[in-house]
Amino acid sequence: MKHEIARRHVVDLCLRLSERGYFAGTGGNLVLRIDDALVAVTPSATDYLVMRPEDVCVLRLADLTVVDDESHGERKPSVETGLHARVLRARPDVGCSVHTHQPLASACALIGQALIVPEAHSRWLGSEVPVVGYAPSGTSWLASKLAKAVRPDRQAYLLRNHGILCCAADSATALDAVEHLETLARDLLAARIDERARREPGLLDRLAPVRDLLLHLKRP
């Protein structure tokens, strides 16, 4: 099997993201740079818990043509491949791009406000997590909106009413960015709840259980 190491690495990354609750079923996708010309892409509509290395698609980054199909046509690249491609083309320093629907950061994407990143997270996320305006999933419209927001100092993006995208020079750092973004989102959502409770004390009994749930979701 060609590109076996990259394919197996993609499978391992998807399992790790699934175990952490960032991928669920067929939801979420990623792209791993193999070299200057080729990328490995998660397949469309495939449960990551049963995905095999031969299911992973290998594409030419320049035009997203499939160049190595070990599934013999059974698996198609993720519909979000174009989204990732716009990042990797604009950022030669990026080796891995991850798109998830992780719960807390996706809640921030619904709120639709850019996140100012404190120093504790800036190494992984940059100084700001911008909001990319809404467009339907899997469309060139969404990919073009993201492309306008891509900058070298931004490693994470909120996709309005959709989810998030994190990128980094390597897969380990990209997964760390996903974790740091979820932690930042948890802290910011808890702060919003605290502020609402201060402004409207009568809501405290209703808001407290939500805040407690957020704190319960804190990862070690």
N, C-alpha and C positions, 0 to 999 in steps of 0.2 A: 504494500500500500504506500503510495506516494504521500509525502508530507505527514507521515504518521505521528511524529513527535508533536507537531502543531495541533493535529486533530485530537490527539489524546489530551493535550493540555486544555483545549477548549472544553472537552467533556468534563475534565476535572474541575475547571472553573465553574461550569454550570451546576455541577453537583454541590460545590461549596456555596454558591449563591442560593441554591434551593434550600440547603440545610440551614442557612441563616435567615430564610424567609424573604429574600429579596427577589428570587424567581419563584414562580408558583405554576405548576402544570406546564403549559406552553408559553406562559407570560414572561416577557423579558428576552433580551437577546444581546449578543456581543460580537465584536470583531477583533481578531488578533492579527497583527501584522507579521507576516512570515519573512518578507524581505522588501526591497524597494518596490517590487512590482506586484507581489501577491499577498492576499489576506485570507485567513480562515474565518468562516462565518457560520453562526448557528443556523440550523435548518428551520424552515417555517413549519408551524403546527406540529411540533414534535415534543412529547413529554420529556423533559430533561432528565428525569429519573431513569428512563429506559434508553436514552440516546446512546448511540454507538459511535466510535471514531469515524466509521465509514459514512455516517449520516452528515458529518460536517462538510460544508461546501468550501471549495477553494476557488477564489475568484481573482481576476486581474483587477487591481484597484482602479486603473485608469478608466475602464469602461464597464466594469462589473460583469464581464463575461466569465462564465464558468469554465475553468481550464482543467479541472480535475474532478470528475464525478464518480466516486466509488459506489454510490447508491444506484447507478444506472438509471437515473431519471426519477427515482422514487422520492427524492428529497429536493426541495427548492430552497434557495437562500431566503433568510428572513425578509419579510416585507419592509423592515426598517434598515436594510443594508445601505440604501442610499443616504440615510441619516448619518450613519457611522462614516461612510465614505467621504462625506463633505468635511468631516473633522480630520480624518487621516490625510486627506489631500492637502488641506490647509495647514496642517501641523505635522511636518515630517518627524518631529520629536515624539509624537504619540505612537506608542506601540500597542495599546489596547484601549478599546472604547466599550463601555457597558451601559446598556439602557435597561432600567428597571421600573416597576410600578410599586416600589417599596412604600409602605403605608404612610409614614410620617412626613417624609420629604414630598411625597405625592400630595399630601394634604396642603403643604406649603405651595405646591404648584397650583392647587385649586384656589388658594387665597390670592395668588398672583402678584406677590410683592417680592422684589429682589432681596436676597439675604446678604447682609453685611457679615463678613466672616471674621470672628475674633482670631487673635494671633495663635491660639492653641490649635486651630484647624487650618490655618492659612497655608501651611506647607503642602497640604493635600488638596485644598479646594481653591486656593487663590484668595484674593482680597474680597471678592464679591461673587455671589451665585446669581446670575441674571435670569430673568424670566423670558422665555422664548414664546412669542405669541401663538395662540392656538391655530392649528391646522389639522385636518384629518390624519390619522395614523397611516403610515406607509406611503404618504404622498410626497411628490417632489416639492410641493408647496411647503410642507413642514421642513423638509431638508433645507430648502433655500432660506427659510426663516432662521433656522439654527446657524447656517453658514454666516449670516450677517452678524451673529453674536459671538462667533468664535474668535478668541484672542489668546496669545501665548500665556497670559497671566491668569486665564480662567480654566479651571479643571473640572467644573461642574456646572450644569445648566438645568433649570426648572422648565419643563415643557408644559405650558399652560393647559390645565384640564386633562393631563395625560400621565406624566411621570417625570423621570429625570434621566440625565445622561452624565456619566463621569468618564474622564479620560486621564491617561497618564503614560509615562514612558514605558512602563512594563505592567504586566497583569497584576502583580502583587500590589503595586502602588495604586492601581485602578480600583482594586477591591478595597484597599484601605480608604480610598476617597469615598466609596459608597458607604462604608461604615461611618466615616466622619460626618458625611452629609446627614445621615439618619440621626446621629447624636446631636448635631447642631439643630436639626429640625425639631427634635424632641424638646430641647432646651428652649427654643424660641416659642414653640406652641405652649409650653408650660408658663412661660413669661406672659404670653398673651392672656392666658386664663387668669393668672394672678392679677394682672392689670384690670381685667374685666370685673373680677371679684372686688377689687378696691373701689372701682367706680360704682358698682351696683352690689352692695353687700347682701341684698336680698336674694341674690343668685348663688351665694356661697355654697349652700347645701347641694345645689344641682351641679355646680362646677367642680367641687372637691373630688367626687369620684372619678371624673375625667382626668383631673390632674394626677390623682393617685395611680390611675392606669398608665399614664405616660411614664411616671417614675418607675413603675413595675416593669416597663419595657426596657429599662436601662440595661445595656449589655455590659458584661464584665470587661 
